Amino acid sequence: IEGGSTAGGRGPSIWDTWCVQSSENCNGDTGDVSDDHYHLWREDVELMAKLGLKAYRFSISWSRILPSGTADYASEDIEDGVEENSGARVKGVNEAGVEFYNDLIDALLENDIEPFITLYHWDLPQALEDKYGGWANKSVVEDFADYSRICFDKFGDRVKYWITINE
C-alpha cells in the first residue's frame, strides 16, 4: 500500500521490476502509487484513529532504508554515515526513509495505535537480486541482518512487535 516507489530516495525492489516486466504480472498495475500511503500517511493515521484501531501492521521497505540493499559497517572512519544508538556509524542508510518511518510510528503512538512491523514483504532490493540472484544465495542473509539491525536501532525504542518475513 505504500507507493512512492521512487520518492524519498527509495531504491528499486524486485516487486517494482516484476510488475513492469509484464502487464500480466500485476494486472497492468505497479507499486509506484498503489494506495499512496507514503504521501497520505497522515490522513491514513487520522482515519485509523477515527475508526478506533488499536494496532496497525505495516511493512518497512528494505530499499527505502537501504537503497542499495547493503550497509557499510566496515570502515572505522565513516564520516558521512548515519549514527546508530550504539555510536557506530553506518554508510548507505537513506535518512529520508528513516524519517518517514519515524514520523509514521510517532503518529501511530500519538493516536494510541500500536505499530506491528514486518521487516520483509516481498520487496528485496533489486540491487541484491542483481548481485546475488536473490534469497537463493546465502550472502543476502548478512545484508538482511544488517538491515534488520538498522531497523531495530532506529525504531526499536518505540516498536514492541516485529514480524520477520510476511507469508
C-alpha positions as a printed NumPy array, in Angstrom:
array([[  0.   ,   0.   ,   0.   ],
       [  2.996,   2.28 ,   0.485],
       [  3.534,   3.517,  -3.067],
       [  6.055,   6.307,  -3.529],
       [  8.339,   3.817,  -5.232],
       [ 10.921,   6.44 ,  -6.199],
       [ 10.144,   9.059,  -3.549],
       [ 12.43 ,   9.986,  -0.696],
       [ 15.498,   8.188,  -2.005],
       [ 13.964,   4.704,  -2.197],
       [ 15.775,   2.266,  -4.447],
       [ 14.009,  -0.211,  -6.747],
       [ 12.851,  -3.563,  -5.394],
       [ 12.173,  -6.901,  -7.062],
       [  8.451,  -6.145,  -6.8  ],
       [  8.91 ,  -2.944,  -8.83 ],
       [ 10.8  ,  -4.863, -11.502],
       [  8.389,  -7.786, -11.613],
       [  5.338,  -5.531, -12.034],
       [  6.777,  -3.761, -15.064],
       [  8.203,  -6.882, -16.744],
       [  4.76 ,  -7.858, -17.936],
       [  1.37 ,  -6.208, -17.639],
       [  0.002,  -9.678, -16.83 ],
       [  2.038,  -9.862, -13.601],
       [  0.099,  -7.182, -11.721],
       [ -2.945,  -6.59 , -13.931],
       [ -1.035,  -3.718, -15.516],
       [ -0.599,  -2.008, -12.138],
       [  2.647,  -1.093, -10.414],
       [  3.602,  -0.167,  -6.878],
       [  4.52 ,   3.352,  -7.996],
       [  1.419,   4.881,  -6.427],
       [ -0.557,   1.952,  -5.001],
       [ -2.654,   3.331,  -2.107],
       [ -0.104,   6.164,  -1.831],
       [  0.403,   5.639,   1.888],
       [  3.836,   7.236,   1.521],
       [  2.202,  10.578,   0.723],
       [ -1.102,  10.11 ,   2.574],
       [  0.093,   8.532,   5.822],
       [ -1.109,  11.448,   7.977],
       [ -4.648,  11.112,   6.64 ],
       [ -4.408,   7.318,   6.933],
       [ -3.44 ,   7.544,  10.623],
       [ -6.267,  10.014,  11.207],
       [ -8.731,   7.559,   9.649],
       [ -7.34 ,   4.705,  11.758],
       [ -7.82 ,   6.78 ,  14.901],
       [-11.394,   7.697,  13.921],
       [-12.112,   4.002,  13.368],
       [-10.768,   3.239,  16.824],
       [ -7.996,   0.934,  15.62 ],
       [ -5.586,  -0.127,  18.342],
       [ -2.932,  -1.726,  16.111],
       [ -1.51 ,  -1.276,  12.621],
       [  0.657,  -3.857,  10.892],
       [  2.8  ,  -2.418,   8.131],
       [  5.951,  -3.347,   6.293],
       [  9.157,  -1.383,   6.124],
       [ 10.555,  -1.212,   2.621],
       [ 14.132,  -2.518,   2.77 ],
       [ 15.034,  -0.427,  -0.277],
       [ 13.639,   2.717,   1.379],
       [ 16.044,   2.214,   4.315],
       [ 18.984,   0.858,   2.279],
       [ 18.501,   1.811,  -1.397],
       [ 21.436,  -0.365,  -2.487],
       [ 20.363,  -3.136,  -0.112],
       [ 23.598,  -3.018,   1.862],
       [ 25.073,  -1.128,   4.789],
       [ 28.766,  -0.388,   5.26 ],
       [ 29.965,  -1.095,   8.784],
       [ 33.491,  -1.968,   7.659],
       [ 35.123,   1.453,   7.717],
       [ 36.149,   2.805,  11.129],
       [ 36.303,   6.382,   9.858],
       [ 32.979,   6.795,   8.088],
       [ 32.196,  10.486,   8.358],
       [ 29.085,  10.746,   6.199],
       [ 27.218,   7.746,   7.574],
       [ 24.232,   7.629,   9.909],
       [ 24.978,   7.223,  13.597],
       [ 23.359,   4.309,  15.376],
       [ 22.301,   4.474,  19.011],
       [ 25.368,   2.354,  19.804],
       [ 27.58 ,   5.143,  18.452],
       [ 28.591,   3.119,  15.379],
       [ 28.35 ,   4.876,  12.035],
       [ 26.726,   3.155,   9.067],
       [ 27.05 ,   4.217,   5.453],
       [ 24.308,   3.54 ,   2.916],
       [ 21.305,   4.377,   5.102],
       [ 18.688,   6.593,   3.492],
       [ 17.919,   9.19 ,   6.167],
       [ 14.728,  10.292,   4.393],
       [ 13.442,   6.714,   4.607],
       [ 14.227,   6.521,   8.314],
       [ 12.469,   9.861,   8.843],
       [  9.343,   8.625,   7.009],
       [  9.002,   5.593,   9.267],
       [  9.881,   7.589,  12.396],
       [  7.118,  10.074,  11.592],
       [  4.624,   7.284,  10.904],
       [  5.492,   5.389,  14.09 ],
       [  5.304,   8.551,  16.193],
       [  1.91 ,   9.479,  14.736],
       [  0.553,   5.999,  15.378],
       [  1.674,   6.081,  19.001],
       [  0.306,   9.602,  19.493],
       [ -3.051,   8.148,  18.446],
       [ -2.743,   5.104,  20.745],
       [ -2.222,   2.775,  17.78 ],
       [  0.397,   0.074,  18.349],
       [  2.756,  -0.418,  15.39 ],
       [  3.442,  -4.004,  14.306],
       [  6.305,  -4.004,  11.813],
       [  7.084,  -6.575,   9.141],
       [ 10.7  ,  -6.399,   8.01 ],
       [ 10.328,  -8.241,   4.706],
       [  7.245,  -8.308,   2.5  ],
       [  8.416,  -9.471,  -0.944],
       [ 10.454,  -6.349,  -1.714],
       [ 14.106,  -7.412,  -1.824],
       [ 16.178,  -4.514,  -3.143],
       [ 16.711,  -5.081,  -6.862],
       [ 20.432,  -4.414,  -6.353],
       [ 20.678,  -7.587,  -4.233],
       [ 18.724,  -9.619,  -6.764],
       [ 21.185,  -8.43 ,  -9.393],
       [ 24.229,  -9.009,  -7.167],
       [ 23.347, -12.398,  -5.646],
       [ 20.371, -13.778,  -7.526],
       [ 18.154, -13.103,  -4.516],
       [ 17.43 , -15.276,  -1.493],
       [ 18.779, -18.421,  -3.173],
       [ 22.266, -17.09 ,  -2.35 ],
       [ 23.148, -17.187,   1.363],
       [ 25.112, -13.927,   1.052],
       [ 21.845, -11.976,   1.207],
       [ 21.272, -13.184,   4.778],
       [ 24.026, -10.953,   6.2  ],
       [ 22.573,  -7.96 ,   4.344],
       [ 19.15 ,  -8.756,   5.802],
       [ 20.717,  -8.94 ,   9.272],
       [ 22.316,  -5.505,   8.738],
       [ 19.01 ,  -4.048,   7.51 ],
       [ 17.169,  -5.58 ,  10.483],
       [ 19.769,  -4.255,  12.919],
       [ 19.303,  -0.742,  11.49 ],
       [ 15.515,  -1.002,  11.858],
       [ 15.797,  -2.229,  15.451],
       [ 18.216,   0.585,  16.214],
       [ 16.125,   3.326,  14.606],
       [ 12.634,   2.184,  15.604],
       [ 13.035,  -0.336,  18.428],
       [ 12.695,   2.26 ,  21.153],
       [  9.025,   2.588,  20.189],
       [  8.151,  -0.64 ,  18.376],
       [  7.475,  -3.717,  20.527],
       [  6.195,  -6.121,  17.892],
       [  8.252,  -7.331,  14.919],
       [  7.444,  -9.82 ,  12.175],
       [ 10.469, -11.108,  10.303],
       [  9.035, -12.209,   6.964],
       [  5.487, -11.869,   5.655],
       [  3.953, -15.1  ,   4.34 ]])
